[in-house]
Amino acid sequence: MSESAPVVEMTGISIAFPPVQALESVDFRLYPGEVCSLLGENGAGKSTLIKALTGVYPIDSGRIVVAGHDVSFDGPAQAQAAGISTVYQEVNLLPNLTVAENIMLGRERRSWSGIDWRAMRRHAGELLRDLNLDIDPGSLLGSHSLAVQQLVSIARAIDVRAKVLVLDEPTSSLDAGEVEELFRVIRSLKESGVAILFVSHFLDQVYEISDRLTVLRNGRLVGNYRTDELLRIELVHKMIGKEIAVLDQIERRTQSAAGEAEDEAGPLVRAIGLGRRGSIEPVDLDVYEGEVVGLAGLLGSGRTELGRILAGVDTADSGELRVNGRQRRFRSPRKALRERIAYSSENRRAEGIVADLSVRDNIVLALQSDRGWFRRIPRRRQDELAASYIEALNIRPADPDALIRNLSGGNQQKVLLARWLATAPRLLVLDEPTRGIDVGAKAEIQRLVADLAANGMSVIFISAELEEVLRLSHRVAILRDRRKIADLVNHDLGVSDVLAVIADGNTPEEVPA
């Protein structure tokens, strides 16, 4: 691998977004026929380095060589023409077009009469079959799940026959089976000589698919390592620059409190046969004050759908919801917020941040909406709120005027948490709050959830990572095929216990203690 010349060689790359130095003299190499994972905390400079390579950001200093030629891309189109194709974490295709149209966008097949739609669908179908994805190329992309849309995005990237394929968190919306299919495709591309830059916060996946690791911290290169020569704990230390026992501390604190959240006053929130046709089968669920209830299940199990109904994002068409014993019917998130139930979406780009607003504006957005736009929150109060949450949640950069679109994913997530905490919720519904963020930021958010519960706030915690759900939750509701199949108190539950329920539908009594 290292005996051949690198297909990408970046030397002394520096980029600044004053007052932040995003990259400082970073070197990076990528060889044909290898998978190299780029790792680091949120804000380490991973996305900036990728955007420098793909022409999104100009570099302040340094040199980029692709396939032996010095390059200076003015945009992603030039990078793609040079053989560099990118699939980002957030699907950036067009949901109102068909699958085939998205795959072939900008490269449409044509005949004497115009676009050859049949040829486009046929070609797209062949690509999808290579991914073992059995969907109609003529169907609307928006009719499919995020996981399918991500695979379509990868199919589009593969179709340009790139020398370099950049995969930025490509598995964040995929289940285990879909990840395995993606990895099969990656290995096939690797064997054909494609160089693959892989970015993921799932360390198991990094170690499974990568030949080499490049670690960044605070905009600087920490080092390059062969995957089989670096232990995982050593990798974590290099990423965060310090020893970390935070996750173990959170787990011990949370499990020691398991089962103690229920009180004689009854549940804070009680769902009785709550459901929505085509979304989630009727569910019974109690949430007590100061309790973290985890929603566990595979992709498509109904985790998100249940969270959205409880928080009024989607309207239930069966059952009832009681808050402090009083029946409530939420027809909008605003109605739920007035009962001090807040929801943080898994899709932070589309349903969370407002990219063109500042950190301050994003933090006060929910409070301002509740007051109405004609009763503006005084600027002094806005500054106080922003400053307090920036400090409390360690948001970086610590600049309330910074545009949120320029923050790392982990810091954007912290701003969203600040927005909902500012409303003083009694129940906080968190849907994938740590998806796509680094180990350090993940630990900070998990510690915050544990602290909130210890201080009396109720939390519904939704995550595809079972270890994370079990670490934080006092109780775990398990869903499969869009219905709840078990509700378990977390007395030292293991991942195997939960998987047994998901796989076999065992009742709680049948699950090993």
Residue pairs with C-beta under 8 A, 6 or more apart in sequence:
1 31
1 33
1 34
1 211
1 212
2 31
4 31
4 32
4 33
5 31
5 68
6 29
6 30
6 31
6 65
7 30
7 31
7 32
7 66
7 67
7 163
7 164
7 195
8 28
8 29
8 30
8 53
8 64
8 65
8 66
8 84
8 164
8 195
8 197
9 28
9 29
9 63
9 64
9 65
10 26
10 27
10 28
10 29
10 49
10 52
10 53
10 62
10 63
10 64
10 65
11 27
11 62
11 63
11 64
11 65
12 25
12 26
12 27
12 61
12 62
12 63
13 23
13 25
13 26
13 27
13 28
13 49
13 52
13 59
13 61
13 62
13 64
14 21
14 23
14 24
14 25
14 26
14 59
14 60
14 61
14 62
15 22
15 23
15 48
15 52
15 57
15 58
15 59
15 60
16 22
16 60
17 406
19 397
19 399
20 397
21 219
22 45
22 48
22 219
23 45
23 48
23 49
23 52
23 219
23 220
24 219
24 220
25 62
25 220
25 221
26 45
26 49
26 62
26 216
26 219
26 220
26 221
27 221
28 38
28 49
28 53
28 214
28 221
29 224
30 36
30 164
30 195
30 197
31 195
32 163
32 193
32 194
32 195
33 190
33 191
33 192
33 193
33 194
33 195
34 190
34 195
34 196
34 211
34 212
35 186
35 190
35 196
35 198
35 209
35 210
35 211
35 212
36 195
36 196
36 197
36 198
36 210
36 211
36 212
36 213
36 214
37 198
37 199
37 200
37 206
37 209
37 210
37 212
37 213
37 214
37 227
38 46
38 49
38 50
38 197
38 198
38 199
38 214
38 216
39 46
39 199
39 206
39 213
39 214
39 215
39 216
39 235
39 239
40 46
40 215
40 216
40 217
40 222
40 239
40 438
41 217
41 239
41 240
41 410
41 438
41 439
41 440
41 441
42 408
42 409
42 410
42 411
42 437
42 438
42 440
42 441
43 218
43 396
43 407
43 408
43 410
43 411
44 216
44 217
44 218
44 219
44 239
44 408
44 438
45 216
45 218
45 219
45 220
46 199
46 216
47 168
47 408
47 409
48 57
48 219
49 216
50 86
50 166
50 168
50 197
50 199
51 57
52 58
52 59
52 64
53 64
53 79
53 84
53 164
53 166
53 197
54 73
54 76
54 79
54 84
54 86
54 166
55 73
55 74
55 75
55 76
55 77
55 78
55 79
56 75
56 76
58 72
63 70
64 70
64 71
64 72
64 73
65 71
66 82
66 83
66 84
66 163
66 164
67 82
67 83
67 163
71 78
71 82
73 79
73 82
76 86
79 86
80 160
80 162
82 163
83 162
83 163
83 164
84 162
84 163
84 164
84 166
85 157
85 158
85 160
85 162
85 164
85 165
85 166
86 157
86 165
86 166
86 168
87 150
87 153
87 154
87 157
87 165
87 166
87 167
87 168
87 170
88 153
88 168
88 169
89 168
89 169
89 170
89 172
89 409
89 436
90 347
90 349
91 146
91 149
91 150
91 153
91 173
92 153
93 102
93 105
93 141
93 149
93 152
93 153
93 156
94 101
94 102
94 105
94 141
95 140
95 141
95 142
95 149
96 140
96 141
96 142
97 105
97 140
97 141
98 121
98 137
98 138
98 139
98 140
98 141
99 124
99 128
99 135
99 136
99 137
99 138
99 139
99 140
99 141
99 144
99 152
100 117
100 120
100 121
100 123
100 124
100 125
100 137
100 138
101 120
102 141
102 152
102 153
102 156
103 123
103 124
103 127
103 137
103 152
103 155
103 156
103 159
104 120
104 123
104 124
104 156
104 159
105 156
107 159
107 160
108 115
108 116
108 120
109 115
109 116
109 119
109 120
109 123
110 116
111 119
120 137
121 137
121 138
122 137
123 159
124 137
124 155
125 137
127 155
127 158
127 159
128 134
128 135
128 137
128 151
128 152
128 155
130 155
130 158
130 185
131 151
131 154
131 155
131 181
131 182
131 185
132 181
132 184
133 148
133 151
133 152
133 155
133 181
135 144
135 148
141 149
141 152
144 152
145 173
145 299
145 300
146 173
146 347
147 173
147 174
147 175
147 178
147 299
149 173
150 170
150 172
150 173
150 174
151 174
151 178
151 181
151 182
154 167
154 170
154 182
154 185
157 165
158 165
158 185
158 189
162 194
163 194
163 195
164 194
164 195
164 196
164 197
165 189
165 194
165 195
165 196
165 197
166 196
166 197
166 199
167 186
167 196
167 197
167 198
167 199
168 199
169 199
169 200
169 201
169 436
170 182
170 198
170 200
171 178
171 179
171 182
171 200
171 202
171 205
172 200
172 435
172 436
173 299
174 182
174 299
175 298
175 299
175 300
175 464
176 298
178 299
179 205
183 205
183 208
183 209
186 196
186 198
186 209
187 209
189 196
190 196
198 206
198 209
198 210
200 206
201 436
201 437
201 438
201 439
201 442
203 232
203 235
203 236
203 439
206 213
206 227
207 227
207 232
210 227
211 226
211 227
212 224
212 225
212 226
212 227
213 224
213 225
213 226
213 227
213 230
213 235
214 221
214 223
214 224
214 225
215 221
215 222
215 223
215 224
215 225
215 235
215 238
215 239
216 222
217 238
217 239
217 240
217 241
218 241
222 238
222 239
223 238
225 235
236 244
236 439
237 243
237 244
239 438
239 439
239 440
240 438
240 439
240 440
244 439
244 440
244 443
246 443
246 444
246 446
246 447
247 443
247 446
247 471
249 447
250 443
250 446
250 447
250 450
250 471
250 472
251 471
253 450
253 454
254 292
254 450
254 453
254 471
254 472
254 473
254 474
254 490
255 490
255 491
255 492
257 453
257 454
257 474
258 474
258 475
258 489
258 490
258 491
259 474
259 475
259 489
259 490
259 491
260 474
261 288
261 289
261 290
261 291
261 292
261 453
261 474
261 475
262 288
262 291
263 288
263 289
265 289
266 325
267 286
267 287
267 288
267 322
268 287
268 288
268 289
268 323
268 324
268 426
268 427
268 458
269 285
269 286
269 287
269 310
269 321
269 322
269 323
269 341
269 427
269 458
270 285
270 286
270 287
270 321
270 322
270 325
271 283
271 284
271 285
271 286
271 310
271 319
271 320
271 321
271 322
272 284
272 319
272 320
272 321
272 322
273 282
273 283
273 284
273 318
273 319
273 320
274 282
274 283
274 284
274 285
274 306
274 309
274 310
274 316
274 318
274 319
274 320
274 321
275 281
275 282
275 283
275 309
275 316
275 317
275 318
275 319
276 305
276 309
276 314
276 315
276 316
276 317
276 318
277 317
277 318
279 302
279 305
279 309
279 314
279 482
280 302
280 305
280 306
280 309
280 482
280 483
281 302
281 482
281 483
281 484
282 318
282 319
282 483
283 306
283 319
283 483
283 484
284 484
285 293
285 306
285 310
285 477
285 484
285 487
287 293
287 427
287 458
287 460
288 458
289 426
289 456
289 458
290 453
290 454
290 455
290 456
290 457
290 458
291 453
291 458
291 459
291 474
291 475
292 449
292 450
292 453
292 458
292 459
292 460
292 461
292 472
292 473
292 474
292 475
293 458
293 459
293 460
293 461
293 473
293 474
293 475
293 476
293 477
294 460
294 461
294 462
294 463
294 469
294 470
294 472
294 473
294 475
294 476
294 477
294 490
295 303
295 306
295 307
295 460
295 461
295 462
295 469
295 476
295 477
295 479
296 303
296 463
296 466
296 469
296 476
296 477
296 478
296 479
296 498
296 502
297 303
297 478
297 479
297 480
297 502
298 480
298 502
299 464
300 482
301 479
301 480
301 481
301 482
301 502
302 479
302 481
302 482
302 483
302 484
303 431
303 462
303 479
304 346
304 431
304 462
305 314
305 482
306 479
306 484
307 343
307 429
307 431
307 460
307 462
308 314
308 343
308 431
309 315
309 316
310 321
310 336
310 341
310 343
310 427
310 429
310 460
311 330
311 333
311 336
311 341
311 342
311 343
311 429
312 330
312 331
312 332
312 333
312 334
312 335
312 336
312 337
312 341
312 343
313 333
313 343
313 345
315 330
315 331
316 329
320 327
320 329
321 327
321 328
321 329
321 330
322 328
323 339
323 341
328 335
328 339
330 336
330 339
330 341
333 343
334 369
334 370
336 342
336 343
337 366
337 370
337 423
337 425
338 370
339 426
340 423
340 424
340 425
340 426
340 427
341 425
341 426
341 427
341 429
342 366
342 420
342 423
342 425
342 427
342 428
342 429
343 420
343 429
343 431
344 352
344 416
344 417
344 420
344 428
344 429
344 430
344 431
344 433
345 351
345 352
345 431
346 431
346 432
346 435
346 462
348 409
348 412
348 413
348 416
349 355
352 412
352 416
353 362
353 404
353 405
353 412
353 415
353 416
354 361
354 362
354 365
354 404
355 403
355 404
355 405
356 403
356 405
357 365
357 403
357 404
358 400
358 401
358 402
358 403
358 404
359 386
359 390
359 395
359 399
359 400
359 401
359 402
359 403
359 404
359 407
359 415
360 382
360 383
360 385
360 386
360 400
360 401
362 404
362 415
362 416
362 419
363 385
363 386
363 389
363 400
363 415
363 418
363 419
363 422
364 377
364 382
364 385
364 386
364 419
364 422
365 419
366 419
366 420
366 422
366 423
367 377
367 385
367 422
367 423
368 376
368 377
370 423
371 377
383 400
385 422
386 400
387 400
389 395
389 418
389 421
389 422
390 398
390 400
390 418
391 398
392 418
393 414
393 417
393 418
393 444
393 448
394 414
394 444
395 407
395 411
395 414
395 415
395 418
396 407
396 408
396 411
397 407
404 412
404 415
407 415
408 437
408 441
409 436
409 437
410 437
410 438
410 440
410 441
410 442
410 445
411 441
413 433
413 434
413 437
413 441
413 445
414 441
414 444
414 445
417 430
417 433
417 445
417 448
420 428
421 428
421 452
425 457
426 457
426 458
427 457
427 458
427 459
427 460
428 452
428 457
428 458
428 459
428 460
429 459
429 460
429 462
430 449
430 459
430 460
430 461
430 462
431 462
432 462
432 463
432 464
433 445
433 449
433 461
433 463
434 441
434 442
434 445
434 446
434 463
434 465
434 468
435 463
435 464
437 445
442 468
446 468
446 471
446 472
449 459
449 461
449 472
450 472
452 459
453 459
453 474
459 472
461 468
461 469
461 472
461 473
463 469
466 495
466 498
466 499
467 495
469 476
469 498
470 476
470 490
470 493
470 494
470 495
470 498
473 490
474 489
474 490
475 487
475 488
475 489
475 490
476 486
476 487
476 488
476 490
476 493
476 498
477 484
477 486
477 487
478 484
478 485
478 486
478 487
478 488
478 498
478 501
478 502
479 485
480 501
480 502
480 505
485 501
485 502
485 505
486 501
486 506
486 507
486 508
486 511
487 508
488 497
488 498
488 501
488 508
488 511
491 513
492 513
493 511
497 511
497 512
500 506
500 511
500 512
501 508
501 511
